């Protein structure tokens, strides 16, 4: 099974969305976005924004 962080990175590449883009929308530093993607940090607000930008539901993207 694919690690969630890898799945998210692949989806971001496919959609042409960068961590910097998400960070700018959220008003945070891009490292905060990458920490959430990698699982080193938890932020439901950033998780929801990442899911929204990728066109996935929060539950589908982060439950697996």
CHARMM internal coordinates of N, CA and C (Angstrom, degrees):
IC EDIT
DIST 1 N 1 CA 1.4601
DIST 1 CA 1 C 1.5317
ANGL 1 N 1 CA 1 C 109.66
DIST 1 C 2 N 1.3073
ANGL 1 CA 1 C 2 N 116.19
DIHE 1 N 1 CA 1 C 2 N 140.74
DIST 2 N 2 CA 1.4577
ANGL 1 C 2 N 2 CA 122.01
DIHE 1 CA 1 C 2 N 2 CA -177.25
DIST 2 CA 2 C 1.5364
ANGL 2 N 2 CA 2 C 109.89
DIHE 1 C 2 N 2 CA 2 C -75.19
DIST 2 C 3 N 1.3088
ANGL 2 CA 2 C 3 N 115.07
DIHE 2 N 2 CA 2 C 3 N 136.04
DIST 3 N 3 CA 1.4574
ANGL 2 C 3 N 3 CA 120.60
DIHE 2 CA 2 C 3 N 3 CA 175.06
DIST 3 CA 3 C 1.5280
ANGL 3 N 3 CA 3 C 109.89
DIHE 2 C 3 N 3 CA 3 C -62.96
DIST 3 C 4 N 1.3171
ANGL 3 CA 3 C 4 N 116.13
DIHE 3 N 3 CA 3 C 4 N 141.89
DIST 4 N 4 CA 1.4625
ANGL 3 C 4 N 4 CA 120.35
DIHE 3 CA 3 C 4 N 4 CA -176.57
DIST 4 CA 4 C 1.5227
ANGL 4 N 4 CA 4 C 111.96
DIHE 3 C 4 N 4 CA 4 C -57.75
DIST 4 C 5 N 1.3202
ANGL 4 CA 4 C 5 N 117.40
DIHE 4 N 4 CA 4 C 5 N -40.93
DIST 5 N 5 CA 1.4651
ANGL 4 C 5 N 5 CA 119.64
DIHE 4 CA 4 C 5 N 5 CA -178.75
DIST 5 CA 5 C 1.5245
ANGL 5 N 5 CA 5 C 111.23
DIHE 4 C 5 N 5 CA 5 C -63.12
DIST 5 C 6 N 1.3206
ANGL 5 CA 5 C 6 N 116.92
DIHE 5 N 5 CA 5 C 6 N -38.56
DIST 6 N 6 CA 1.4646
ANGL 5 C 6 N 6 CA 120.24
DIHE 5 CA 5 C 6 N 6 CA 178.43
DIST 6 CA 6 C 1.5259
ANGL 6 N 6 CA 6 C 110.31
DIHE 5 C 6 N 6 CA 6 C -67.08
DIST 6 C 7 N 1.3310
ANGL 6 CA 6 C 7 N 116.43
DIHE 6 N 6 CA 6 C 7 N -42.35
DIST 7 N 7 CA 1.4639
ANGL 6 C 7 N 7 CA 120.49
DIHE 6 CA 6 C 7 N 7 CA 178.19
DIST 7 CA 7 C 1.5282
ANGL 7 N 7 CA 7 C 110.47
DIHE 6 C 7 N 7 CA 7 C -58.63
DIST 7 C 8 N 1.3269
ANGL 7 CA 7 C 8 N 116.67
DIHE 7 N 7 CA 7 C 8 N -44.24
DIST 8 N 8 CA 1.4620
ANGL 7 C 8 N 8 CA 120.73
DIHE 7 CA 7 C 8 N 8 CA -179.22
DIST 8 CA 8 C 1.5210
ANGL 8 N 8 CA 8 C 110.65
DIHE 7 C 8 N 8 CA 8 C -65.56
DIST 8 C 9 N 1.3184
ANGL 8 CA 8 C 9 N 117.64
DIHE 8 N 8 CA 8 C 9 N -42.99
DIST 9 N 9 CA 1.4724
ANGL 8 C 9 N 9 CA 120.78
DIHE 8 CA 8 C 9 N 9 CA 178.80
DIST 9 CA 9 C 1.5268
ANGL 9 N 9 CA 9 C 111.30
DIHE 8 C 9 N 9 CA 9 C -61.81
DIST 9 C 10 N 1.3214
ANGL 9 CA 9 C 10 N 116.93
DIHE 9 N 9 CA 9 C 10 N -40.57
DIST 10 N 10 CA 1.4685
ANGL 9 C 10 N 10 CA 120.83
DIHE 9 CA 9 C 10 N 10 CA 178.03
DIST 10 CA 10 C 1.5262
ANGL 10 N 10 CA 10 C 110.34
DIHE 9 C 10 N 10 CA 10 C -64.43
DIST 10 C 11 N 1.3272
ANGL 10 CA 10 C 11 N 116.57
DIHE 10 N 10 CA 10 C 11 N -45.03
DIST 11 N 11 CA 1.4694
ANGL 10 C 11 N 11 CA 120.24
DIHE 10 CA 10 C 11 N 11 CA 178.39
DIST 11 CA 11 C 1.5216
ANGL 11 N 11 CA 11 C 111.14
DIHE 10 C 11 N 11 CA 11 C -61.31
DIST 11 C 12 N 1.3187
ANGL 11 CA 11 C 12 N 116.56
DIHE 11 N 11 CA 11 C 12 N -40.55
DIST 12 N 12 CA 1.4619
ANGL 11 C 12 N 12 CA 120.11
DIHE 11 CA 11 C 12 N 12 CA 178.89
DIST 12 CA 12 C 1.5257
ANGL 12 N 12 CA 12 C 110.62
DIHE 11 C 12 N 12 CA 12 C -63.02
DIST 12 C 13 N 1.3244
ANGL 12 CA 12 C 13 N 117.40
DIHE 12 N 12 CA 12 C 13 N -43.31
DIST 13 N 13 CA 1.4647
ANGL 12 C 13 N 13 CA 120.66
DIHE 12 CA 12 C 13 N 13 CA 178.90
DIST 13 CA 13 C 1.5257
ANGL 13 N 13 CA 13 C 110.44
DIHE 12 C 13 N 13 CA 13 C -63.91
DIST 13 C 14 N 1.3316
ANGL 13 CA 13 C 14 N 116.97
DIHE 13 N 13 CA 13 C 14 N -43.46
DIST 14 N 14 CA 1.4602
ANGL 13 C 14 N 14 CA 120.62
DIHE 13 CA 13 C 14 N 14 CA -179.08
DIST 14 CA 14 C 1.5248
ANGL 14 N 14 CA 14 C 111.84
DIHE 13 C 14 N 14 CA 14 C -62.06
DIST 14 C 15 N 1.3222
ANGL 14 CA 14 C 15 N 116.39
DIHE 14 N 14 CA 14 C 15 N -35.68
DIST 15 N 15 CA 1.4607
ANGL 14 C 15 N 15 CA 120.84
DIHE 14 CA 14 C 15 N 15 CA -178.07
DIST 15 CA 15 C 1.5323
ANGL 15 N 15 CA 15 C 112.35
DIHE 14 C 15 N 15 CA 15 C -91.24
DIST 15 C 16 N 1.3278
ANGL 15 CA 15 C 16 N 116.79
DIHE 15 N 15 CA 15 C 16 N -6.12
DIST 16 N 16 CA 1.4591
ANGL 15 C 16 N 16 CA 120.13
DIHE 15 CA 15 C 16 N 16 CA -179.61
DIST 16 CA 16 C 1.5155
ANGL 16 N 16 CA 16 C 112.87
DIHE 15 C 16 N 16 CA 16 C 70.53
DIST 16 C 17 N 1.3400
ANGL 16 CA 16 C 17 N 116.32
DIHE 16 N 16 CA 16 C 17 N 32.69
DIST 17 N 17 CA 1.4599
ANGL 16 C 17 N 17 CA 122.01
DIHE 16 CA 16 C 17 N 17 CA -178.93
DIST 17 CA 17 C 1.5207
ANGL 17 N 17 CA 17 C 108.40
DIHE 16 C 17 N 17 CA 17 C -107.68
DIST 17 C 18 N 1.3207
ANGL 17 CA 17 C 18 N 115.72
DIHE 17 N 17 CA 17 C 18 N 130.48
DIST 18 N 18 CA 1.4639
ANGL 17 C 18 N 18 CA 119.80
DIHE 17 CA 17 C 18 N 18 CA 179.76
DIST 18 CA 18 C 1.5222
ANGL 18 N 18 CA 18 C 110.36
DIHE 17 C 18 N 18 CA 18 C -101.89
DIST 18 C 19 N 1.3046
ANGL 18 CA 18 C 19 N 115.13
DIHE 18 N 18 CA 18 C 19 N 160.89
DIST 19 N 19 CA 1.4542
ANGL 18 C 19 N 19 CA 120.36
DIHE 18 CA 18 C 19 N 19 CA 173.67
DIST 19 CA 19 C 1.5114
ANGL 19 N 19 CA 19 C 111.02
DIHE 18 C 19 N 19 CA 19 C -62.50
DIST 19 C 20 N 1.3118
ANGL 19 CA 19 C 20 N 116.24
DIHE 19 N 19 CA 19 C 20 N -33.27
DIST 20 N 20 CA 1.4716
ANGL 19 C 20 N 20 CA 121.09
DIHE 19 CA 19 C 20 N 20 CA 178.25
DIST 20 CA 20 C 1.5263
ANGL 20 N 20 CA 20 C 111.04
DIHE 19 C 20 N 20 CA 20 C -64.34
DIST 20 C 21 N 1.3256
ANGL 20 CA 20 C 21 N 116.22
DIHE 20 N 20 CA 20 C 21 N -39.53
DIST 21 N 21 CA 1.4709
ANGL 20 C 21 N 21 CA 121.40
DIHE 20 CA 20 C 21 N 21 CA 177.77
DIST 21 CA 21 C 1.5230
ANGL 21 N 21 CA 21 C 110.34
DIHE 20 C 21 N 21 CA 21 C -60.99
DIST 21 C 22 N 1.3243
ANGL 21 CA 21 C 22 N 116.29
DIHE 21 N 21 CA 21 C 22 N -46.76
DIST 22 N 22 CA 1.4622
ANGL 21 C 22 N 22 CA 120.90
DIHE 21 CA 21 C 22 N 22 CA -179.95
DIST 22 CA 22 C 1.5254
ANGL 22 N 22 CA 22 C 110.00
DIHE 21 C 22 N 22 CA 22 C -65.62
DIST 22 C 23 N 1.3189
ANGL 22 CA 22 C 23 N 116.35
DIHE 22 N 22 CA 22 C 23 N -42.70
DIST 23 N 23 CA 1.4666
ANGL 22 C 23 N 23 CA 120.68
DIHE 22 CA 22 C 23 N 23 CA 179.68
DIST 23 CA 23 C 1.5291
ANGL 23 N 23 CA 23 C 111.15
DIHE 22 C 23 N 23 CA 23 C -60.59
DIST 23 C 24 N 1.3210
ANGL 23 CA 23 C 24 N 116.39
DIHE 23 N 23 CA 23 C 24 N -42.31
DIST 24 N 24 CA 1.4566
ANGL 23 C 24 N 24 CA 120.39
DIHE 23 CA 23 C 24 N 24 CA 179.59
DIST 24 CA 24 C 1.5283
ANGL 24 N 24 CA 24 C 110.74
DIHE 23 C 24 N 24 CA 24 C -62.13
DIST 24 C 25 N 1.3362
ANGL 24 CA 24 C 25 N 116.55
DIHE 24 N 24 CA 24 C 25 N -43.28
DIST 25 N 25 CA 1.4665
ANGL 24 C 25 N 25 CA 120.12
DIHE 24 CA 24 C 25 N 25 CA 178.50
DIST 25 CA 25 C 1.5218
ANGL 25 N 25 CA 25 C 111.52
DIHE 24 C 25 N 25 CA 25 C -63.90
DIST 25 C 26 N 1.3351
ANGL 25 CA 25 C 26 N 116.40
DIHE 25 N 25 CA 25 C 26 N -34.80
DIST 26 N 26 CA 1.4615
ANGL 25 C 26 N 26 CA 120.93
DIHE 25 CA 25 C 26 N 26 CA -177.12
DIST 26 CA 26 C 1.5196
ANGL 26 N 26 CA 26 C 113.05
DIHE 25 C 26 N 26 CA 26 C -86.22
DIST 26 C 27 N 1.3255
ANGL 26 CA 26 C 27 N 116.74
DIHE 26 N 26 CA 26 C 27 N -15.44
DIST 27 N 27 CA 1.4514
ANGL 26 C 27 N 27 CA 120.32
DIHE 26 CA 26 C 27 N 27 CA -177.83
DIST 27 CA 27 C 1.5257
ANGL 27 N 27 CA 27 C 112.66
DIHE 26 C 27 N 27 CA 27 C 74.89
DIST 27 C 28 N 1.3294
ANGL 27 CA 27 C 28 N 115.65
DIHE 27 N 27 CA 27 C 28 N 33.77
DIST 28 N 28 CA 1.4667
ANGL 27 C 28 N 28 CA 121.14
DIHE 27 CA 27 C 28 N 28 CA 179.12
DIST 28 CA 28 C 1.5269
ANGL 28 N 28 CA 28 C 109.19
DIHE 27 C 28 N 28 CA 28 C -127.78
DIST 28 C 29 N 1.3130
ANGL 28 CA 28 C 29 N 116.74
DIHE 28 N 28 CA 28 C 29 N 170.25
DIST 29 N 29 CA 1.4627
ANGL 28 C 29 N 29 CA 121.35
DIHE 28 CA 28 C 29 N 29 CA 176.40
DIST 29 CA 29 C 1.5256
ANGL 29 N 29 CA 29 C 108.64
DIHE 28 C 29 N 29 CA 29 C -76.02
DIST 29 C 30 N 1.3021
ANGL 29 CA 29 C 30 N 116.65
DIHE 29 N 29 CA 29 C 30 N 149.18
DIST 30 N 30 CA 1.4691
ANGL 29 C 30 N 30 CA 119.73
DIHE 29 CA 29 C 30 N 30 CA -176.96
DIST 30 CA 30 C 1.5189
ANGL 30 N 30 CA 30 C 112.85
DIHE 29 C 30 N 30 CA 30 C -61.80
DIST 30 C 31 N 1.3146
ANGL 30 CA 30 C 31 N 117.77
DIHE 30 N 30 CA 30 C 31 N -27.12
DIST 31 N 31 CA 1.4657
ANGL 30 C 31 N 31 CA 118.59
DIHE 30 CA 30 C 31 N 31 CA 178.29
DIST 31 CA 31 C 1.5245
ANGL 31 N 31 CA 31 C 111.26
DIHE 30 C 31 N 31 CA 31 C -65.12
DIST 31 C 32 N 1.3262
ANGL 31 CA 31 C 32 N 117.13
DIHE 31 N 31 CA 31 C 32 N -30.44
DIST 32 N 32 CA 1.4716
ANGL 31 C 32 N 32 CA 119.88
DIHE 31 CA 31 C 32 N 32 CA 177.07
DIST 32 CA 32 C 1.5282
ANGL 32 N 32 CA 32 C 110.10
DIHE 31 C 32 N 32 CA 32 C -62.61
DIST 32 C 33 N 1.3157
ANGL 32 CA 32 C 33 N 116.35
DIHE 32 N 32 CA 32 C 33 N -40.17
DIST 33 N 33 CA 1.4687
ANGL 32 C 33 N 33 CA 120.97
DIHE 32 CA 32 C 33 N 33 CA 178.69
DIST 33 CA 33 C 1.5200
ANGL 33 N 33 CA 33 C 109.86
DIHE 32 C 33 N 33 CA 33 C -64.61
DIST 33 C 34 N 1.3180
ANGL 33 CA 33 C 34 N 117.04
DIHE 33 N 33 CA 33 C 34 N -45.91
DIST 34 N 34 CA 1.4573
ANGL 33 C 34 N 34 CA 120.08
DIHE 33 CA 33 C 34 N 34 CA -179.01
DIST 34 CA 34 C 1.5242
ANGL 34 N 34 CA 34 C 112.05
DIHE 33 C 34 N 34 CA 34 C -67.18
DIST 34 C 35 N 1.3128
ANGL 34 CA 34 C 35 N 117.74
DIHE 34 N 34 CA 34 C 35 N -31.15
DIST 35 N 35 CA 1.4668
ANGL 34 C 35 N 35 CA 120.22
DIHE 34 CA 34 C 35 N 35 CA 176.48
DIST 35 CA 35 C 1.5255
ANGL 35 N 35 CA 35 C 110.57
DIHE 34 C 35 N 35 CA 35 C -68.08
DIST 35 C 36 N 1.3103
ANGL 35 CA 35 C 36 N 117.25
DIHE 35 N 35 CA 35 C 36 N -37.11
DIST 36 N 36 CA 1.4701
ANGL 35 C 36 N 36 CA 120.46
DIHE 35 CA 35 C 36 N 36 CA 177.05
DIST 36 CA 36 C 1.5246
ANGL 36 N 36 CA 36 C 109.78
DIHE 35 C 36 N 36 CA 36 C -68.70
DIST 36 C 37 N 1.3139
ANGL 36 CA 36 C 37 N 116.99
DIHE 36 N 36 CA 36 C 37 N -44.47
DIST 37 N 37 CA 1.4685
ANGL 36 C 37 N 37 CA 120.42
DIHE 36 CA 36 C 37 N 37 CA 179.81
DIST 37 CA 37 C 1.5236
ANGL 37 N 37 CA 37 C 110.96
DIHE 36 C 37 N 37 CA 37 C -60.44
DIST 37 C 38 N 1.3207
ANGL 37 CA 37 C 38 N 117.02
DIHE 37 N 37 CA 37 C 38 N -41.49
DIST 38 N 38 CA 1.4648
ANGL 37 C 38 N 38 CA 120.77
DIHE 37 CA 37 C 38 N 38 CA -177.39
DIST 38 CA 38 C 1.5223
ANGL 38 N 38 CA 38 C 112.98
DIHE 37 C 38 N 38 CA 38 C -77.94
DIST 38 C 39 N 1.3268
ANGL 38 CA 38 C 39 N 116.69
DIHE 38 N 38 CA 38 C 39 N -13.52
DIST 39 N 39 CA 1.4525
ANGL 38 C 39 N 39 CA 120.12
DIHE 38 CA 38 C 39 N 39 CA -179.42
DIST 39 CA 39 C 1.5136
ANGL 39 N 39 CA 39 C 113.73
DIHE 38 C 39 N 39 CA 39 C 91.11
DIST 39 C 40 N 1.3230
ANGL 39 CA 39 C 40 N 117.39
DIHE 39 N 39 CA 39 C 40 N 2.15
DIST 40 N 40 CA 1.4726
ANGL 39 C 40 N 40 CA 121.10
DIHE 39 CA 39 C 40 N 40 CA 179.05
DIST 40 CA 40 C 1.5145
ANGL 40 N 40 CA 40 C 112.34
DIHE 39 C 40 N 40 CA 40 C -74.27
DIST 40 C 41 N 1.3355
ANGL 40 CA 40 C 41 N 116.51
DIHE 40 N 40 CA 40 C 41 N -20.78
DIST 41 N 41 CA 1.4616
ANGL 40 C 41 N 41 CA 121.19
DIHE 40 CA 40 C 41 N 41 CA 178.37
DIST 41 CA 41 C 1.5218
ANGL 41 N 41 CA 41 C 108.40
DIHE 40 C 41 N 41 CA 41 C -137.08
DIST 41 C 42 N 1.3128
ANGL 41 CA 41 C 42 N 115.25
DIHE 41 N 41 CA 41 C 42 N 154.00
DIST 42 N 42 CA 1.4625
ANGL 41 C 42 N 42 CA 120.96
DIHE 41 CA 41 C 42 N 42 CA 178.15
DIST 42 CA 42 C 1.5168
ANGL 42 N 42 CA 42 C 108.52
DIHE 41 C 42 N 42 CA 42 C -116.52
DIST 42 C 43 N 1.3022
ANGL 42 CA 42 C 43 N 116.32
DIHE 42 N 42 CA 42 C 43 N 127.39
DIST 43 N 43 CA 1.4577
ANGL 42 C 43 N 43 CA 122.40
DIHE 42 CA 42 C 43 N 43 CA 173.65
DIST 43 CA 43 C 1.5159
ANGL 43 N 43 CA 43 C 106.97
DIHE 42 C 43 N 43 CA 43 C -150.75
DIST 43 C 44 N 1.3157
ANGL 43 CA 43 C 44 N 115.22
DIHE 43 N 43 CA 43 C 44 N 105.35
DIST 44 N 44 CA 1.4599
ANGL 43 C 44 N 44 CA 118.28
DIHE 43 CA 43 C 44 N 44 CA -179.09
DIST 44 CA 44 C 1.5262
ANGL 44 N 44 CA 44 C 110.85
DIHE 43 C 44 N 44 CA 44 C -62.56
DIST 44 C 45 N 1.3195
ANGL 44 CA 44 C 45 N 116.89
DIHE 44 N 44 CA 44 C 45 N -32.87
DIST 45 N 45 CA 1.4692
ANGL 44 C 45 N 45 CA 120.25
DIHE 44 CA 44 C 45 N 45 CA 178.43
DIST 45 CA 45 C 1.5285
ANGL 45 N 45 CA 45 C 110.44
DIHE 44 C 45 N 45 CA 45 C -62.56
DIST 45 C 46 N 1.3286
ANGL 45 CA 45 C 46 N 117.13
DIHE 45 N 45 CA 45 C 46 N -46.13
DIST 46 N 46 CA 1.4686
ANGL 45 C 46 N 46 CA 119.72
DIHE 45 CA 45 C 46 N 46 CA 178.39
DIST 46 CA 46 C 1.5241
ANGL 46 N 46 CA 46 C 111.17
DIHE 45 C 46 N 46 CA 46 C -69.85
DIST 46 C 47 N 1.3243
ANGL 46 CA 46 C 47 N 117.50
DIHE 46 N 46 CA 46 C 47 N -38.69
DIST 47 N 47 CA 1.4599
ANGL 46 C 47 N 47 CA 120.12
DIHE 46 CA 46 C 47 N 47 CA 177.61
DIST 47 CA 47 C 1.5239
ANGL 47 N 47 CA 47 C 110.67
DIHE 46 C 47 N 47 CA 47 C -59.25
DIST 47 C 48 N 1.3273
ANGL 47 CA 47 C 48 N 116.42
DIHE 47 N 47 CA 47 C 48 N -43.51
DIST 48 N 48 CA 1.4738
ANGL 47 C 48 N 48 CA 120.31
DIHE 47 CA 47 C 48 N 48 CA 179.40
DIST 48 CA 48 C 1.5345
ANGL 48 N 48 CA 48 C 111.53
DIHE 47 C 48 N 48 CA 48 C -65.55
DIST 48 C 49 N 1.3212
ANGL 48 CA 48 C 49 N 116.84
DIHE 48 N 48 CA 48 C 49 N -39.73
DIST 49 N 49 CA 1.4610
ANGL 48 C 49 N 49 CA 120.23
DIHE 48 CA 48 C 49 N 49 CA 178.70
DIST 49 CA 49 C 1.5297
ANGL 49 N 49 CA 49 C 110.95
DIHE 48 C 49 N 49 CA 49 C -66.39
DIST 49 C 50 N 1.3241
ANGL 49 CA 49 C 50 N 117.06
DIHE 49 N 49 CA 49 C 50 N -42.60
DIST 50 N 50 CA 1.4671
ANGL 49 C 50 N 50 CA 120.70
DIHE 49 CA 49 C 50 N 50 CA 177.87
DIST 50 CA 50 C 1.5246
ANGL 50 N 50 CA 50 C 109.82
DIHE 49 C 50 N 50 CA 50 C -60.07
DIST 50 C 51 N 1.3205
ANGL 50 CA 50 C 51 N 116.41
DIHE 50 N 50 CA 50 C 51 N -47.58
DIST 51 N 51 CA 1.4697
ANGL 50 C 51 N 51 CA 120.83
DIHE 50 CA 50 C 51 N 51 CA 179.27
DIST 51 CA 51 C 1.5223
ANGL 51 N 51 CA 51 C 110.76
DIHE 50 C 51 N 51 CA 51 C -59.27
DIST 51 C 52 N 1.3291
ANGL 51 CA 51 C 52 N 116.48
DIHE 51 N 51 CA 51 C 52 N -45.06
DIST 52 N 52 CA 1.4661
ANGL 51 C 52 N 52 CA 121.28
DIHE 51 CA 51 C 52 N 52 CA -179.99
DIST 52 CA 52 C 1.5222
ANGL 52 N 52 CA 52 C 110.99
DIHE 51 C 52 N 52 CA 52 C -60.76
DIST 52 C 53 N 1.3212
ANGL 52 CA 52 C 53 N 116.67
DIHE 52 N 52 CA 52 C 53 N -45.83
DIST 53 N 53 CA 1.4650
ANGL 52 C 53 N 53 CA 120.67
DIHE 52 CA 52 C 53 N 53 CA -179.23
DIST 53 CA 53 C 1.5276
ANGL 53 N 53 CA 53 C 111.71
DIHE 52 C 53 N 53 CA 53 C -64.01
DIST 53 C 54 N 1.3255
ANGL 53 CA 53 C 54 N 116.35
DIHE 53 N 53 CA 53 C 54 N -31.25
DIST 54 N 54 CA 1.4653
ANGL 53 C 54 N 54 CA 120.31
DIHE 53 CA 53 C 54 N 54 CA -179.40
DIST 54 CA 54 C 1.5236
ANGL 54 N 54 CA 54 C 112.79
DIHE 53 C 54 N 54 CA 54 C -87.63
DIST 54 C 55 N 1.3314
ANGL 54 CA 54 C 55 N 116.60
DIHE 54 N 54 CA 54 C 55 N -7.26
DIST 55 N 55 CA 1.4612
ANGL 54 C 55 N 55 CA 119.93
DIHE 54 CA 54 C 55 N 55 CA 179.38
DIST 55 CA 55 C 1.5182
ANGL 55 N 55 CA 55 C 113.19
DIHE 54 C 55 N 55 CA 55 C 79.29
DIST 55 C 56 N 1.3171
ANGL 55 CA 55 C 56 N 116.60
DIHE 55 N 55 CA 55 C 56 N 24.64
DIST 56 N 56 CA 1.4673
ANGL 55 C 56 N 56 CA 121.79
DIHE 55 CA 55 C 56 N 56 CA 179.18
DIST 56 CA 56 C 1.5209
ANGL 56 N 56 CA 56 C 108.57
DIHE 55 C 56 N 56 CA 56 C -115.26
DIST 56 C 57 N 1.3162
ANGL 56 CA 56 C 57 N 115.61
DIHE 56 N 56 CA 56 C 57 N 159.22
DIST 57 N 57 CA 1.4609
ANGL 56 C 57 N 57 CA 118.21
DIHE 56 CA 56 C 57 N 57 CA 173.25
DIST 57 CA 57 C 1.5279
ANGL 57 N 57 CA 57 C 108.15
DIHE 56 C 57 N 57 CA 57 C -79.04
DIST 57 C 58 N 1.3087
ANGL 57 CA 57 C 58 N 115.80
DIHE 57 N 57 CA 57 C 58 N 153.86
DIST 58 N 58 CA 1.4665
ANGL 57 C 58 N 58 CA 121.65
DIHE 57 CA 57 C 58 N 58 CA 177.45
DIST 58 CA 58 C 1.5251
ANGL 58 N 58 CA 58 C 110.16
DIHE 57 C 58 N 58 CA 58 C -54.80
DIST 58 C 59 N 1.3198
ANGL 58 CA 58 C 59 N 115.99
DIHE 58 N 58 CA 58 C 59 N -47.30
DIST 59 N 59 CA 1.4673
ANGL 58 C 59 N 59 CA 121.23
DIHE 58 CA 58 C 59 N 59 CA -176.52
DIST 59 CA 59 C 1.5300
ANGL 59 N 59 CA 59 C 111.66
DIHE 58 C 59 N 59 CA 59 C -63.36
DIST 59 C 60 N 1.3134
ANGL 59 CA 59 C 60 N 117.35
DIHE 59 N 59 CA 59 C 60 N -43.44
DIST 60 N 60 CA 1.4615
ANGL 59 C 60 N 60 CA 121.37
DIHE 59 CA 59 C 60 N 60 CA -178.15
DIST 60 CA 60 C 1.5231
ANGL 60 N 60 CA 60 C 111.71
DIHE 59 C 60 N 60 CA 60 C -66.01
DIST 60 C 61 N 1.3053
ANGL 60 CA 60 C 61 N 116.33
DIHE 60 N 60 CA 60 C 61 N -37.07
DIST 61 N 61 CA 1.4667
ANGL 60 C 61 N 61 CA 119.98
DIHE 60 CA 60 C 61 N 61 CA -175.48
DIST 61 CA 61 C 1.5195
ANGL 61 N 61 CA 61 C 112.19
DIHE 60 C 61 N 61 CA 61 C -81.02
DIST 61 C 62 N 1.3184
ANGL 61 CA 61 C 62 N 118.39
DIHE 61 N 61 CA 61 C 62 N -37.45
DIST 62 N 62 CA 1.4562
ANGL 61 C 62 N 62 CA 120.47
DIHE 61 CA 61 C 62 N 62 CA -171.61
DIST 62 CA 62 C 1.5207
ANGL 62 N 62 CA 62 C 114.22
DIHE 61 C 62 N 62 CA 62 C -105.23
DIST 62 C 63 N 1.3100
ANGL 62 CA 62 C 63 N 118.83
DIHE 62 N 62 CA 62 C 63 N -0.61
DIST 63 N 63 CA 1.4703
ANGL 62 C 63 N 63 CA 118.53
DIHE 62 CA 62 C 63 N 63 CA -179.93
DIST 63 CA 63 C 1.5130
ANGL 63 N 63 CA 63 C 111.85
DIHE 62 C 63 N 63 CA 63 C -90.22
DIST 63 C 64 N 1.3079
ANGL 63 CA 63 C 64 N 116.76
DIHE 63 N 63 CA 63 C 64 N -2.08
DIST 64 N 64 CA 1.4157
ANGL 63 C 64 N 64 CA 115.98
DIHE 63 CA 63 C 64 N 64 CA -171.06
DIST 64 CA 64 C 1.4349
ANGL 64 N 64 CA 64 C 120.81
DIHE 63 C 64 N 64 CA 64 C -124.30
END
COOR INIT
IC SEED 1 N 1 CA 1 C
IC BUILD
